[in-house]
Amino acid sequence: MTTTPRPDPSAETTAVGESRLRMALHGDLDHENADTLIREVVARLSARPGATDLRLSCAGLGHIDSMGLSALLMIRRHAGTAGVRLHLDERPAHLERLLRLTGTLDHLTGPTGTERGAGSPPAPTDGPS
């Protein structure tokens, strides 16, 4: 049995002129509920046209399958279209591994200053410091 990843309403913040949205994900993100999460994120983005940042806290995220990954990619697309930077914060090791294996880590976390997941290795550097 899977549980639907859902935003925790108590975790949503409205910092600095309501420019930031924060949603905490809890449960599995898979073929049964990926569309539900996309709809929820799109609704929240639409309700905040002045938003500049969407922070998804992934600490409570359980299993994620290919449809869950597709949902994150769609959320990234919707956020980008709205001019909102996506941040995947507190990524658990299994999500970090999936993003690396599928080559989507840079696309989803890009140069937006997202926080690396807990226990993530430091980003590679180009040459000595």
C-alpha positions in Angstrom: 0.0 0.0 0.0 1.3 3.4 -0.9 0.7 6.7 0.7 0.2 9.8 -1.3 3.0 12.3 -1.0 1.3 15.4 0.2 2.3 18.9 1.1 2.2 19.5 4.8 0.1 22.6 5.1 1.8 23.5 8.4 5.2 23.5 6.6 4.2 26.0 3.9 5.9 29.3 4.4 5.2 32.7 3.0 8.5 34.5 3.4 9.5 37.8 1.9 6.4 39.1 0.1 5.1 35.6 -0.3 7.8 34.9 -2.9 8.7 31.4 -1.5 6.6 28.2 -1.3 7.7 25.3 0.7 6.0 21.9 0.5 7.0 18.9 2.6 6.5 15.6 0.9 5.6 12.5 2.9 5.0 9.0 1.6 5.7 7.2 -1.7 5.8 9.0 -5.1 4.7 6.4 -7.7 2.3 5.7 -10.5 -0.7 5.8 -8.2 -0.2 9.3 -7.0 2.2 11.2 -9.2 -0.6 13.1 -11.0 -2.1 14.2 -7.6 1.2 15.8 -6.6 1.6 17.6 -9.9 -1.9 19.0 -9.7 -1.3 20.2 -6.1 1.9 21.9 -7.0 0.4 23.6 -10.1 -2.5 24.8 -8.0 -0.2 26.3 -5.4 2.0 27.9 -8.1 -1.1 29.4 -9.7 -2.3 30.7 -6.4 1.0 32.6 -5.9 1.9 34.3 -9.2 4.6 36.3 -7.5 6.5 33.2 -6.2 10.2 33.0 -7.1 11.1 29.8 -5.3 9.5 26.4 -4.7 11.2 24.3 -2.1 10.1 20.7 -1.9 11.3 19.1 1.3 12.0 15.5 0.4 13.0 14.2 3.9 9.8 12.3 4.3 9.7 10.9 0.8 9.5 7.1 0.6 9.7 4.9 -2.5 9.9 6.7 -5.8 9.3 4.9 -9.2 9.7 6.1 -12.8 6.3 7.9 -12.7 7.4 9.7 -9.5 10.6 10.8 -11.2 8.5 11.9 -14.2 6.3 13.9 -11.7 9.4 15.8 -10.4 10.4 16.5 -14.0 6.9 17.9 -14.8 7.0 20.0 -11.6 10.3 21.4 -12.7 8.8 22.2 -16.1 5.8 24.0 -14.5 8.0 25.9 -12.1 10.3 27.0 -14.9 7.4 28.2 -17.0 6.2 30.2 -14.1 9.6 31.7 -13.6 10.0 29.8 -10.3 13.2 28.1 -9.1 12.7 24.5 -7.9 14.7 23.3 -4.9 14.7 19.7 -3.8 15.8 20.0 -0.2 16.7 17.3 2.3 16.9 14.6 -0.4 17.2 11.1 1.1 19.9 8.8 -0.2 17.6 6.8 -2.4 16.3 9.9 -4.2 19.9 11.2 -4.6 20.9 7.8 -6.1 18.0 7.7 -8.5 18.7 11.3 -9.7 22.3 10.4 -10.3 21.6 7.1 -12.0 19.1 8.6 -14.4 21.2 11.7 -15.2 18.5 14.0 -13.9 20.3 15.4 -10.8 21.7 18.5 -12.6 18.5 19.1 -14.5 16.3 19.0 -11.3 18.7 20.7 -9.0 20.7 22.8 -11.5 22.4 26.1 -10.6 19.6 27.3 -8.4 21.4 26.8 -5.1 19.4 23.8 -4.0 20.6 22.1 -0.9 22.2 18.7 -1.4 20.6 15.8 0.3 21.8 14.6 3.7 25.0 12.7 3.4 25.5 13.7 -0.2 29.1 13.8 -1.4 30.5 17.3 -2.1 30.0 18.4 -5.7 33.1 17.8 -7.9 35.3 20.7 -8.6 37.3 21.6 -11.7 40.9 21.4 -10.5 42.6 22.2 -7.3 41.3 24.9 -4.9 
